[in-house]
Amino acid sequence: MERRDRGSDPAADGTGETPEEGMAAGEAGVTPALTRLRLPLGTMGNVKAELARLYRDGKAGRRDIAEVSKLANVLSILGRLIEGTETAAAIEAIEQELKEMRRK
């Protein structure tokens, strides 16, 4: 059996089938539409709300627990990034205030 580079293998996804072979008859060449969610996640409040929604979905069985765990980890990382940015902005504002107080 010839071994090909995974980058050039159309069946590199591990199924052993090319995309056409994995589709039912009449579906060749049809790509499922990907839905892109645009959730507001720019603030800690937004991240907190999304995390709570995710928890409720997992608890109610609407989402697989493994998926909930992965998404919760990503939200946790995002929350730490937002927290760091907000902290840096607060420190900068305090430093500016101190500079202005020293000038007086």
Phi, psi and omega in degrees: 000132181280135179258123180252160176296135182300331181292333181258359183271118180293344180253027184289358180282359176096356180277340183081006180239150170285163180305322181292322181291331182278349182268153176288163180303136179088354181258000183303132178084355180269123179255131179295141180291132177268131178265122180259119180275137176244082180268136177287110181233033183272349180232162178298326178297318178296316180295319179298317179295318179293321178296320178294319178297317179298317178299313180297320178298318179293317181296324181276355179084011179281343177227149176294139182299324179296320178293318178302316181298314180297313181293324178296322178295318178296317178297324177297316178297315179299319178298320178294322178295316179296316180301317179296319179294316179295321178295316179298319179295321179293319179296317179298319179295320178295318179297320178296319179296319178296319178299317180294323179292325181288332180287337183279000000 
